[in-house]
Amino acid sequence: MNSLASGGLKCFLAPASDPPATMSDTHGGHAGHRPRLAATTLAALGIVFGDIGTSPLYAFRECFSGSHGATPTAGNLVGAASLIVWSLIMVVTVKYLLIILKLDNKGEGGVLALSTLIRGALRCLGGRDPKKILLFGLAGASLIYADGMLTPAISVLSAVEGLAVSAPVIAHWAVPLSVVLLVALFYIQRFGTGLVGRLFGPVILLWFVTLAALGIRALWAHPQVLWAISPWEGISFLCREWKHAFPLLSAVFLAVTGGESLYADIGHFGTKPIRVAWFTVVFPALVLNYLGQAALLTADPLAIRSPFFLLAPSMLQLPLTILATCAAIIASQALISGAFSMTAQAVQLGCMPRTQILYTSEHSMGQVYVPAVNHLLAVACVLLVITFKTSAALAGAYGIAISVTMTITTVLFFSAARAVWGWSGLKAGLVTSLFLTFEAAFLAANTLKLLPTGWLPLTIGGLVMCTMLTWLWGRKRLYERIVAASLPIADLLRELKKGRIHRVSGTAIYMSGKGTQVPNALLHNLKHNQVLHERVILLHVMTTDQPTASEEDLLEYEDLGDGLQNVTIRFGFTETPDVPAALKKRLKGDAKLQVSKATYFLGRESYGMGKHATFMDRLRLSIFGVLARNASPATAYFQLPPGRVVELGAQITL
């Protein structure tokens, strides 16, 4: 039974460093590493920056569309472009690239990894483990799943809708084409993010070069739009268009929605390739394209119907639509990869039921594929496209979930800066307040989307969070009941010393919870078979707050006497818990065993509810039971040899 490590782990008392070059990162100071850095940076373009890179398809258009859109006058166009440029600078560049990415949990990122980093640091400092930190982490992770459903749908739809400009005759095929492309995208996920990144990287590089070229072409004719680089233009625009300020900010926010996925995906490639790609390719291309769209609309306000595609000459609009469609497919990868990473972390931390997780790279432990999540996201995206039919309709539901997640990350940053980096309350408060100034405005603007469709991602996120909380509740109740019904190990040792228990040759390994109690599976074996093996290992598997367990912390061994040993194995929350390999590698001397000849005994519980249980308890038990029955078997999860496993059932009243 997994549990969170409660102490004795290495403290995080300094800013986390980038992951080692052998895992996902490289150091540009060595000539031999430069080719690998270039290749990793190119792959990161294909995985990490697709989401934010395709925002020009719809973000600037939404600022001047709909009933709340501002009038596309020359001054307003410059002001809107200024807001987008400075949002990219403050939210993505300063917050995420320069600060938040330093808070990696031994190479892993995302709001859930951040919450475990804070909790581990607080425990190392001797403080309490605040439950609210875990709740914030779960809430942010839940909303990542909701955004992972919306991002592929809106990105692919907005690109395919370019057919209305380049090939109006087949424009009515936008929805079927989008469905086909989404199915293909989710199909190739099984090949791993590393391979997908290598395939997508050159396409996204071409996409960003095209963004920059289109922007420069329009700016050449109207260079006055370059005034948008001044933050004053954005501030004066908000003051001048105060009636449209909140709705317009929700459209501006669409330009930075990919910021959170940068953080969630650092486990795939590391921070250095992400920073290199942003400053050398992504940021310049985005700024040039947004300014180019403002320049185009300055000359032709009617181009607001599709400003991105109308940046290109008519003869190039069809190739641009094809390229945009490819980029939009790739854009979905950032959130899909983030959802995979989040699931792997949640399962190892005990926040979700065990599920099949495939590690797709020999070099980067953060590259994972989760079939169940992939299938759920695929079905959800297809249903969204069929239901909403246009990217404009989806834009009403898009953004609010990720704005809440970004705000949660900022709130957690305050605790991380204090506990992990040792910042003073004043310093951490000032930086946090700076970030919240932007994000509170974006969050307030996005609340206007609650009706008619903004409730959808929040509902999805709420359901995911309720599922995780129910799983945590059920596991806690289960552990309490097992401990209450168990026999103290001291009592078993006394019985063994009396010589009344018949012993048989061989080694038995019983999976157990941490503590001084005898596992229920052992008691049931004694009750029904009335024998005990000559050698008995009480094995407890723990998940630490670190992505990988250090060698010195991996295994603890204690000889209890009379053939009983207590063994604790620790795995990081990104590791595959291979129990036989860990035992074979770490047990030494007299404790060493032949893993292939040991028999593993597991408990398989069924659950019941007491007579005085409330309706809510019965509902939660029903959900917990469904989750438990559909979880991956412990045999597969812990890499146990199937032919050496014995399961003993028990009825437990929760």
N, C-alpha and C positions, 0 to 999 in steps of 0.2 A: 504494500500500500504506500503510495507516494505521500510525501508531506514536504512543506517548505522548510528549508534549513533554518534553524532557530538560533544559531550562533556558531562561534568558532571558525567563521569563514574569514577570508582575507578582506580587510576593510578597504573601502574606496574613499580615501581621504585626500585625493588630488584629482584634478581633471583627468578623465579617461583619455588614453592615447589611442591613436589609430591602430587597427588590428595589424598583426604581423604581415610582412610581405608574402609569406608562404600561404597565408589564408586568403586575403582578398586585396591587400594594398601593396603599394610599391613605393620605393624612395627614389625620387628623381635624381638624387645626387650621384648615383652610380650608373655608369654608362650601360652596364649589363641589364639594369632594371628599366631603362627607358623604353625599350620595345614593349615590355610587358605593361608598363603604365599606359602607353599609347593604346594598346589593345584593350586593356581594361576600361580605359576612358571611353573608347568607341563603343564597347558593350554597354557601359553605363548609360550612354546616350540612348541606346535602344530600349533599355529597361526602365530607367528612372525618370527621364525627361519627356517621355511621350505625352503624358497628361498635360503638363504645363506648356509643352510645345505646341499643342493643338488648340489652346485657348484662343489664339487670334481668329480661329474660324467663327467664333460666335460672341466673344466677350465685348469687343468694341461695338458690334452691331446692337447688342442688347442695351447699351447705354442710351441709345436713341430710338429704341423700338418700344411698342406697347403703349398703353394708356398713360404710363408714368414717365415715358422717355422724354429727355430734354430736346429742345429744338436744335437741329444740327447747324447752328451758325458758326462762323469762323472762330469766334472767341470760345464758344462752348466746345468745339472740337479740340482746340488746343488744351482747354481746361480738363476735358475727360482724358485725353492722352497723358497729361501731366499726372493725374490721379493714378493711372495705371502704372506709369513709369516709377513713381515714388512708392507705390505699393509693392512693386517688384523689388525695389531697393530695400525698403524697411522690413517687409515681412519675410521675403525669401532670402535676400542677400544677408542682411544684418542678423535677423533672428535665427533663421535655420542654418545657413551656410557658415556663418562666422561664430555662432554661439551654441545653438541647440545641438548641432552635429558633434560638438565636443563631449556631450553627455551620452556617449555610447556605452552600453553595458558590455564591456569586453568585446566590442565589435558589433553588437546587436543594437538596433535602434527601434523606434516606435514608442507609442505612449505606454504600452504594457511593459516593455523593457525598462523604460524610464521609471515607472512606478516601483518595479522590483529593485532597481538601483537605489532609489531613495530609501526604501524599507530596509535594505541591507546596510546602508550607511548609518541610518538611525539606530539600528540594533548594535552596530559596531561602536557607536558613540555612547551606548548605554541607555538610550532612550526607548520609549515604548514603540510598538509597531502599530501606527495609527491605521485603523480600518478605512478611514476616508481616502488614504492614498491608494489602497487597493480598489476602492469603489471608483475613484477617478480613472484609474488605469483601465478597469473593465468597461466603464462608460465610453472612453475614447476608443478602445478596441472594438466595441460593438458598433460604433458609428463608422469605423473604417469599413466594416462589412457592408453597411448600407451604401456608402459611397462607392464601394467596389462594384455594386450592382448598377449604379447610375452612370458612372464614368464611361464604361464601354458603350452603353446604349447611346448617350448623348454625343460622344466623340464620333462614333461610326455614322450615326444618322446625320450629323451636321456636315460631315465630309461628303457622304453620298448625295446629300441635297444640292451639292454643287452641280449636279446634272441639270437642275432647273436653269442654270446659266449656260453651261457648255453643251448640253444635249437635251433640250426641252422635250423632245419626242419620247424619250424613255424616262423622263423624270418621275412618272407615276410608279416606276419599279423601285423607288427608293427603299421602301419598307422590306420587300422580299430580298433585295440585294443586301440590306443591312443584316437581316437574319442569317443569310448564308455566310456572310463574312464573320459574324460573331461566332457561329458554330465552328468555323474553321479555326478561329483564334483560340477558342477553348480546347479544341482538339490537339493543337500542337503544344499545349502546356506540358504534356507528359514527357516531352523531350528535355525539359529543364530550362531554367532561366539563363544559364550560361550559353547554351546553344542558341536559344531564342535571341539573346542579346547580340551574339555574333552575326546572326542573320539580319536582325533589325537595325543594328548600329549604323551600317553604311546608308541605309534608307533614311534614317533620322538625320544623319549628317547632311545628306542631300536636301532634306526638308528644311533644316535651319539655314543652309546656304541660300535656298530659294526664298525663305522668309526675308532674309537680309537684302537679297537682290531686288525683290518686289518693293520693299520699303524704300530703298535708295532710289529706285526709278521714279517713284511718286514724289519723294522729297526733292529730287532735282528740279522739278517744276514748281514746287511750293516750299522753299526752304524756311519760310517764316514759321512753319509749324515747329521748328526746332526750339522755339520759346517754351515748348512744353517741358523741357528739361528743368526749367525753374519751378520749384515747389509753390511759388506764389501764384502761378497760373491755376493750379489745382485748387488752392484755398479760395481764391477770388471767384472761381467758377462755382464752388459750393455755396458761397455767400450769395452770388448772383442768382443761382438756380435753386434757392433754398426749398422751394415747393417740391422739387424733384430729387432733393438730396438723398434721402433714405433709399428710395427705390433705385436710384442710380448707383449708390454704393454697393448694392447687392449685385449689380451688373459688373462693376469694377472688380469685385471680389472673385468673379469667375476667372480673372487673369492670374490669380495666385493660388487657386485651389490645389495645384500640384505640389505645394510646399510641404505638406504633411507627408506625402508619399516619399519625398526625398529622405526624410528621417526614417520612415518605416523600412526603406530599402537599403540602408547602409550596410546591413549584414551581407548583402549579395556581393558588394564590390568594395566596401570601405569608403572612408571619407575623402581621401585624396583624389581619386578619379572623379568623384562627384563634383568637388570644388573646381578641379581643372576644367572639366566639361562646362560648368556653369559660366565661369569667368571668361573663357576663351571662345566659346561657341554660343551657348544658349542665351545668356543675358543680352549680348549685343544684337543677336538676331531678333529677339522678341521686341526690344526697344525700337529697332529700325522698322519693324513691320507695323507696330501700333502707330508710330509716327507717320508711316506711309499711308495707313488707312485714314488718318486724320487729314493728310494732305489731299488724298483722293476726294474725300467728301467736301473739302473746302472748294474744290473746283466743280464738283457735281453732287449736291446733296441727295439727289434721287438714287445715288448708288448705295444708299443705306440698306436697300433690300438684300444686298450681298457684297459688302465692301471688300471682303477678302478676295473673292474670286474675280471681282472686277478690277483688282489691281493689275492683273495680267492682261496682255493683249489678247484679243478674241481668238487668235489662232493657237494660243497656248493654254486656253482655259480648260480644254478637255484633258490634256496631259497634267495640268495642275490639279484637276479633280481626281485623277487616278492617283497622283502622288499624295494628295490630301487624304484620300481613302486609306492608302497604305499607312500613312502616318497616324491616322485616327485608330486604325486597328492596333498599331504599336502603342498608342497612347494608353490604351486600356491595360497594357502590361504592368504599368507601375502599381496600380491599385490591386491587380490580381496577385502580383508577387508579394505585395504588402499583406494581403489577406492570408496568403500561404504562411508567411513568416509569423504573423500574429497567431495563427492557429497552432503552429508548432510550439510557440512559447506558452500559449494558454493550456495546451494539453500537458506539457511537462510541469507546469506550475499547479496542475490539479484543478484548473478553472473550467475545463471542458472534459467530456468523456474521451477515453482513448480512441484514436482513429488512425488510419493508415497514413503514415508520413514517409515519403520517399526522398532521400537525399540524392540530388542529381549531379553533384560535383565532387571530385576527389580533392579539390584544392580549396573550395569555399564551403564551410559547414552551413552557411546561411542560405544556400541555394536549395530550396525544398519544393516539393510538389505534393499537394494534398488532394487526392482524387475526389473525396466527398465534397470539399469546398468548391473545387473546380466545377463539378456537376451542378451544384446548387446555384452558383453564380451564373452559369451558362443558361439555365432555365429561367432565372430571374431576369437576366438581360433580354432574352428573347421575348418574354412576356411584356416587359416595359416598352420595347420597340413596337410590338403589335398593338399595345394599348394606347400609347401616346401619339405614335405615328410621325411626329415632327420634333426637331430639336428645340424649337421655340416652346413647345408644350412641356418638354422635359426640363427646360431651363427653369421653369417655375418650381420644380421639385429639387433642382440641383443646387448645391452650395450650402444649404443650411446645416446639413450633417457635418460637413468638413469644417464649417466655421465654428461649430461647437467643439469639435475635436481640437482645432487649433487653440481655442480658448482654454481648454483643459490642459493642453501641453504647456501653455504659458503659466497657468496656475501651478502646475507641478514644477515648473522651472524654478519658482521661488523657493520651494522646499529643497530642490536639488542643489541650487546655488548655496544654500545655507548648510545642508548636511554633507554634501559631497565635496564642494569646493571650499567650504568654510568662510563664505562671504558674510559680511555683517548684514544685519537686517535692513539697514539704510541702503546699502549698495544694491542688495538683491531686490528691495522694494522699488528703487528708482528704475532699474532696468525692466522689471516686470511691469511697472506702471506705463513705461514707454510702449511696450508691446501691446498692453491692454488698451491703450488709447486707440490704436488702429483696430484691434480685433473686436473690442466692444462695439465700435461703430459698425463694423461689418456684420456682427452678430445681430445688432438691433435692426439693421437694414434687412437682413435675411428673415427676420421674424415676420415681415410683411408677406412672405411667401407661404406662411402656414396654411392659408386658404388660397386656392382650392387644392393644391397638391403638395405643399411643403411638409405636411404632416406625414407623408409616406415614408421618407427615409428615417424620420424620428421614430416612427412606429416600428420599422424594421430593426433599428438599433435597440429600441426598448425591448423587443421580443428576444433579441440575442442576449442582451444583458440579463433579462429575467431567467433565461435558460442557464446562463453561467452561475447566477446566484442560487438557483435551485440546485444545481449540481454541487456547489460548495456546501449548501445546507444539508443535502442528503449525505454527502461524504462525512461531514462533521457528526451528524446524528448516528450514522452507521458506525463510525469509529468509537463513539461514546458507548453505544450498545455492546459492541464487541469487547471493549475493555471491561465493561461492567460484568459481563458474563464469563470472563476469562479467569483462569487459575493463575495465581502468582507463580513465577518460575521457581521461587524458593520452595514452594510446596511440592512441585514436581521433583526437585532435586532431593528432597527428604524422602519421597517415595522411592526414588531410584536407589538411594543408599540402603533402603530396607531389602532390596533384592527381590521384590515381589513382582516387578514388571519384567515380562519375558523380552529378551533382546535378540534381534536377528542381525545377521551380517549385512554390511552395506552402509551407504550414506544416504540420509534423507535431508532434503533442504525444504524448510517450511517458510513461505513468505509471511512476514509478520509486520505489525506496526511497531513503531519505536516504543520502548517501555520495558516493564518488568513482568509482562503477562505472557502466558503460554498461548500461542496461536490456536484459534478454534479448530483449524484443520488437524492439528496434532491431537487435541482432545477427542475429536471424532474418530480419528484413527485408533487411538487407544480404546475407545468405547466399543467400536465395532470389530476391530481386528485383534485387540488385546495384546499387541506387540509394539516394540519400539526398536528402531534401528540402532546398531552399535554406535553409530556416529550421527548426531543430529545438529544441523546448522539452522539457527533461527536468523533468517535473512531479512533485513530491513533496507528498502531502496528509498533514497531521499533525492529530491530535486533541489539544487541550490539556487540562490539568487543570481548566480553567475552563468553566463552562456556555456562555459566549459569548466569542469571540476579540475582542480590542480592535482598533480600526482600525489602530493603528500596528504591531501584530503579525500582521495578517491575511496579508500577502504579502511575501516576500523575493525579490529579483531579482538575478541575476548574469549578466553577459555573458561567456561563455567564449571567444569569438572564433570565426571561421570559421562563423558562422551558428548556433552552439550557445548556448542560454541555459539557465541553471539557475533554476528557479522553485519556491519553497516556499509553499504555501497552508496556513494554519491555520484550523481550525474548532473551536468549542467543543463539548463533549460532548453538548450538547442541540440543536445546530444541524443543519439539513439541509445536507449538503455539496454545494452547487450550484457546481460547478467552472467552467462557462462564465461564469456571472454574476460570480464572483469575479475571473476573468481580465479580463473586459471592464471591470469597475469599477476594478481596481487597477493594471493595466499602463498605464504612462504613456509619452508621447513616442514615441521610436523603438521601444520595446518593445511598443507597443500593436498589437493584431492584430484582424482581423475574425474573431470567434469562429465565426461561421456558416460560414466557408470553411476552417477548420482541420480536419485529420484526426487523430482520436485513435487511437493504437495501444495495445492492451492485450494482456497475456500471459494465456493460458488454460492452466493447468498441469494435467497428470495426474500421479499419484503412484505410485511403486513403492517397494519395500523391498529393502534389500541382503540378500545371502546370509547374513550373520552376524547378522541382526536377531533379537532375543529374541521370545518369544511375546507379552510385554506390549507391545513396540513394534509388533508386527504388529496387535494388537488396537486400540491407540490410533490407528494409521494407518487402519484400517478405519473407525473412528468419525469420524476427521477427514475422511476422504474423503467419507463420507455427508453430513457437515455442509457441506463445501465445495460439493458438487454441489447441495445444496438452498438454498444462500445466494442472496440476491437478486443478479441480475447487476450487475456494476460499472457498466454503462451506465446503469441506472436509479438506482442508489444515488448516483452522482456527478452525476446530472442531465445526462448527456452526450446530444447529439443522435444518435439511433440510426442515421440515415443517414450519419453522419460517423465511424463507429467501425469499426476493423479489428482483429480478434482473431487472434493468432498462437499456436498451440499449442506445448507443450513437455512432454517427459517428464522428471520430476525424481525422483531417488532420495532418499528421506528416511532 
